[in-house]
């Protein structure tokens, strides 16, 4: 998946590993983020899917999973960041 320059800079500034973003795109939950974008994040079910895939490695990854990514309709990552609060779904 392609990243915008802004997303690449934010990922580096916020010290988010590319591997975590790749796992987020593969296993993360989604919700609409407005203006045709989608927010990817790890919820309880996404963490379970990742644990089933990664096995014992998931224990090491656990502390790095409080992240999100905003993706456009044409699959380009716009920005990434650390989740500061719970994402509530309606």
C-alpha positions in Angstrom: 0.0 0.0 0.0 1.3 3.4 -0.9 1.8 6.2 1.6 1.6 9.9 1.1 4.7 12.0 2.1 2.7 13.3 5.1 2.0 9.7 6.3 5.7 8.8 5.9 6.8 11.8 7.9 4.2 11.2 10.6 5.1 7.5 10.9 8.7 8.4 11.4 7.9 11.3 13.8 5.6 9.0 15.9 8.0 6.1 15.8 5.5 3.6 14.3 7.2 0.7 12.5 6.2 -0.1 8.9 5.6 -3.7 10.0 2.9 -2.5 12.4 1.2 -0.5 9.6 1.4 -3.6 7.3 -0.3 -5.7 10.0 -2.9 -3.0 10.6 -3.8 -3.0 6.9 -4.0 -6.8 6.9 -5.8 -7.5 10.2 -7.3 -4.2 11.4 -10.9 -3.2 11.8 -12.3 -0.3 9.8 -14.8 2.5 10.1 -15.6 5.5 7.9 -13.5 8.5 8.7 -15.2 11.1 6.6 -14.6 12.6 3.1 -14.4 9.2 1.6 -11.6 7.9 3.8 -11.5 4.9 6.1 -9.8 4.5 9.5 -8.0 1.3 10.3 -7.3 0.3 13.9 -6.9 -2.7 16.1 -10.1 -3.6 18.0 -10.5 -6.8 20.1 -11.4 -9.0 17.2 -8.5 -7.6 15.1 -6.1 -8.4 17.9 -7.5 -12.0 18.1 -7.0 -12.4 14.3 -3.4 -11.1 14.6 -2.7 -13.4 17.6 -4.0 -16.4 15.6 -1.7 -15.5 12.7 1.4 -14.4 14.7 1.3 -16.9 17.6 3.8 -16.2 20.4 5.1 -13.2 18.5 1.8 -11.4 19.2 2.8 -11.0 22.8 5.8 -8.9 21.7 3.6 -6.8 19.3 0.9 -6.1 21.8 2.4 -2.9 23.1 2.7 -1.5 19.5 -0.9 -2.0 18.5 -2.6 1.2 19.7 -2.2 2.9 16.3 -4.5 4.0 13.5 -4.2 4.8 9.9 -6.4 6.9 7.6 -6.7 5.5 4.0 -8.3 7.1 0.9 -10.6 5.2 -1.4 -7.8 4.5 -3.8 -5.8 2.7 -1.0 -3.3 5.5 -0.2 -2.4 6.0 3.5 -2.9 9.7 4.3 -1.8 9.7 8.0 -1.0 7.5 10.9 -0.9 8.0 14.6 -1.2 6.6 18.1 -4.7 6.1 19.5 -5.3 8.3 22.6 -8.8 7.2 23.3 -11.2 4.4 22.6 -12.8 4.4 19.1 -16.6 4.2 19.7 -18.7 2.7 17.0 -22.4 3.7 16.5 
